[in-house]
């Protein structure tokens, strides 16, 4: 069984975000980058299938040289091979197209993306990738079990959960629940040493076409001080909600 896990290189949520070049570029100075959490849930589940079924796990990312540390971490976690598509991603369609080119060269039974990345939160790559490959896509996946050539899945929907069965191949969008945070694999020294012997392939992109362009970035306005309202002052509370918060 061949599994492909798509990995995004994203800033740690504790990083202080700044922009440069007149707010047209993200300033990476001093920013710690990590594996996108939703992708890491998917990778951990893939490693479980590797250990249980002997599946081969490949990780892939679209990015420049700065992405290689997270790929090496993926190899240390247990992935068998890593691929870096050597282009700086500009939008979700470009990323999905680059990933599709990899999937068309090698037959993968299961392709795992994150539900969304925590930097731009577009949530589009998995769906576009599946459409280009002409195979099913299931987002918000929180449970996965293989049964022969079929796959039993559960996903979160508004107001509940949905159970589905599909045939391989398929693309899924992973999130917390597919595994829990306590189950994430921390690379040990043996894994780090073994990662040095595993292949990290760098390939040129087959397409560099982008259909969107970031014109500038803007931070949200700082929140003002909290206004306390006496519990008995109902009229004052209504006035603030209506005229300042604009929620009434």
ZALOTOR-722304 format. One record per residue (C-alpha): residue in three letters; x, y, z. Coordinates in steps of 0.05 Angstrom, whole numbers, padded with zeros to 5 digits, always signed. Layout:
// residues N
ALAXYZ/...
// end
This chain:
// residues 248
UNK+00000+00000+00000/UNK+00026+00069-00020/UNK+00009+00129+00023/UNK+00026+00201+00005/UNK+00022+00253+00061/UNK+00022+00326+00039/UNK+00060+00371+00087/UNK+00056+00447+00096/UNK+00112+00488+00127/UNK+00076+00538+00173/UNK+00096+00589+00227/UNK+00089+00566+00299/UNK+00027+00597+00329/UNK+00070+00629+00384/UNK+00112+00667+00333/UNK+00107+00742+00329/UNK+00083+00759+00259/UNK+00111+00819+00221/UNK+00112+00842+00148/UNK+00165+00877+00107/UNK+00173+00912+00039/UNK+00116+00959+00053/UNK+00072+00902+00079/UNK+00077+00862+00015/UNK+00119+00804+00042/UNK+00119+00761+00104/UNK+00180+00773+00149/UNK+00209+00705+00167/UNK+00263+00734+00212/UNK+00260+00701+00280/UNK+00199+00658+00261/UNK+00199+00584+00281/UNK+00168+00540+00227/UNK+00133+00474+00243/UNK+00095+00418+00209/UNK+00023+00441+00198/UNK-00015+00409+00256/UNK-00071+00380+00213/UNK-00017+00349+00168/UNK+00018+00320+00229/UNK-00046+00285+00251/UNK-00050+00254+00181/UNK+00024+00234+00182/UNK+00016+00200+00249/UNK-00043+00160+00224/UNK-00003+00140+00162/UNK+00054+00115+00206/UNK+00005+00073+00244/UNK-00017+00041+00178/UNK+00056+00031+00161/UNK+00067-00006+00226/UNK+00003-00046+00221/UNK+00000-00062+00146/UNK+00070-00050+00121/UNK+00048+00011+00080/UNK+00101+00055+00047/UNK+00094+00127+00070/UNK+00120+00185+00027/UNK+00116+00258+00049/UNK+00115+00315+00000/UNK+00116+00391+00006/UNK+00116+00449-00042/UNK+00169+00499-00021/UNK+00241+00524-00023/UNK+00302+00500+00015/UNK+00275+00528+00080/UNK+00223+00472+00081/UNK+00274+00415+00086/UNK+00279+00415+00163/UNK+00206+00395+00170/UNK+00214+00341+00117/UNK+00273+00313+00156/UNK+00230+00313+00218/UNK+00177+00274+00179/UNK+00230+00223+00160/UNK+00252+00219+00233/UNK+00180+00208+00254/UNK+00178+00147+00208/UNK+00164+00166+00135/UNK+00202+00125+00084/UNK+00215+00179+00033/UNK+00208+00255+00025/UNK+00197+00297-00037/UNK+00206+00373-00042/UNK+00176+00407-00102/UNK+00224+00465-00111/UNK+00180+00526-00118/UNK+00155+00578-00069/UNK+00079+00569-00065/UNK+00036+00628-00083/UNK-00035+00600-00079/UNK-00075+00537-00066/UNK-00087+00519-00139/UNK-00012+00522-00154/UNK+00002+00477-00094/UNK-00052+00427-00113/UNK-00027+00425-00185/UNK+00044+00411-00163/UNK+00020+00355-00117/UNK-00023+00326-00173/UNK+00038+00320-00217/UNK+00072+00277-00164/UNK+00010+00233-00156/UNK+00006+00222-00232/UNK+00078+00194-00233/UNK+00067+00145-00176/UNK+00003+00108-00159/UNK-00018+00124-00087/UNK-00075+00087-00053/UNK-00086+00140-00001/UNK-00068+00214-00004/UNK-00072+00252+00061/UNK-00074+00328+00065/UNK-00090+00371+00125/UNK-00161+00398+00130/UNK-00128+00466+00123/UNK-00062+00499+00139/UNK-00058+00545+00199/UNK-00025+00602+00161/UNK-00076+00620+00107/UNK-00132+00572+00128/UNK-00154+00565+00055/UNK-00177+00493+00062/UNK-00176+00485-00014/UNK-00116+00442-00032/UNK-00146+00374-00017/UNK-00209+00386-00057/UNK-00173+00414-00117/UNK-00122+00358-00115/UNK-00177+00305-00114/UNK-00213+00339-00172/UNK-00150+00340-00214/UNK-00138+00266-00199/UNK-00212+00251-00210/UNK-00218+00212-00145/UNK-00262+00223-00083/UNK-00245+00273-00029/UNK-00268+00272+00044/UNK-00254+00333+00088/UNK-00253+00338+00164/UNK-00235+00265+00172/UNK-00232+00241+00244/UNK-00232+00165+00236/UNK-00201+00118+00184/UNK-00201+00042+00180/UNK-00180+00000+00121/UNK-00219-00062+00100/UNK-00188-00094+00039/UNK-00194-00046-00019/UNK-00247-00005+00018/UNK-00238+00049+00070/UNK-00286+00065+00127/UNK-00285+00138+00146/UNK-00317+00185+00195/UNK-00318+00260+00189/UNK-00346+00319+00228/UNK-00406+00355+00199/UNK-00450+00410+00226/UNK-00487+00382+00286/UNK-00455+00314+00287/UNK-00412+00261+00252/UNK-00420+00224+00187/UNK-00397+00152+00172/UNK-00378+00134+00101/UNK-00347+00077+00061/UNK-00306+00090-00002/UNK-00261+00053-00049/UNK-00187+00068-00057/UNK-00155+00111-00082/UNK-00181+00171-00043/UNK-00157+00239-00016/UNK-00175+00256+00055/UNK-00169+00321+00095/UNK-00141+00303+00164/UNK-00153+00339+00229/UNK-00150+00328+00304/UNK-00189+00265+00320/UNK-00157+00223+00266/UNK-00106+00217+00322/UNK-00102+00257+00386/UNK-00047+00305+00406/UNK-00021+00256+00458/UNK-00010+00205+00402/UNK+00035+00250+00360/UNK+00104+00219+00350/UNK+00165+00255+00377/UNK+00227+00236+00338/UNK+00278+00198+00380/UNK+00353+00192+00368/UNK+00346+00128+00329/UNK+00294+00159+00284/UNK+00337+00221+00273/UNK+00397+00177+00254/UNK+00355+00134+00207/UNK+00327+00196+00174/UNK+00397+00213+00148/UNK+00397+00150+00106/UNK+00327+00160+00076/UNK+00318+00193+00008/UNK+00298+00267+00003/UNK+00283+00280-00070/UNK+00280+00350-00099/UNK+00239+00357-00162/UNK+00224+00417-00207/UNK+00152+00439-00212/UNK+00114+00422-00275/UNK+00073+00486-00268/UNK+00087+00554-00237/UNK+00021+00585-00258/UNK-00014+00625-00203/UNK-00084+00651-00207/UNK-00081+00697-00147/UNK-00031+00747-00121/UNK-00023+00777-00051/UNK-00022+00853-00058/UNK-00008+00868+00015/UNK-00016+00843+00086/UNK-00051+00879+00143/UNK-00053+00862+00217/UNK-00120+00865+00253/UNK-00132+00926+00294/UNK-00113+00922+00367/UNK-00172+00911+00413/UNK-00191+00969+00457/UNK-00197+00966+00533/UNK-00253+00925+00564/UNK-00314+00963+00587/UNK-00347+00937+00650/UNK-00422+00947+00658/UNK-00458+00942+00724/UNK-00503+00881+00727/UNK-00563+00925+00740/UNK-00549+00974+00683/UNK-00588+00938+00628/UNK-00599+01002+00588/UNK-00525+01018+00588/UNK-00509+00947+00564/UNK-00559+00951+00508/UNK-00532+01019+00487/UNK-00460+00992+00483/UNK-00481+00930+00444/UNK-00522+00971+00395/UNK-00479+01033+00384/UNK-00408+01009+00396/UNK-00406+00934+00385/UNK-00458+00939+00329/UNK-00485+00870+00345/UNK-00558+00890+00356/
// end
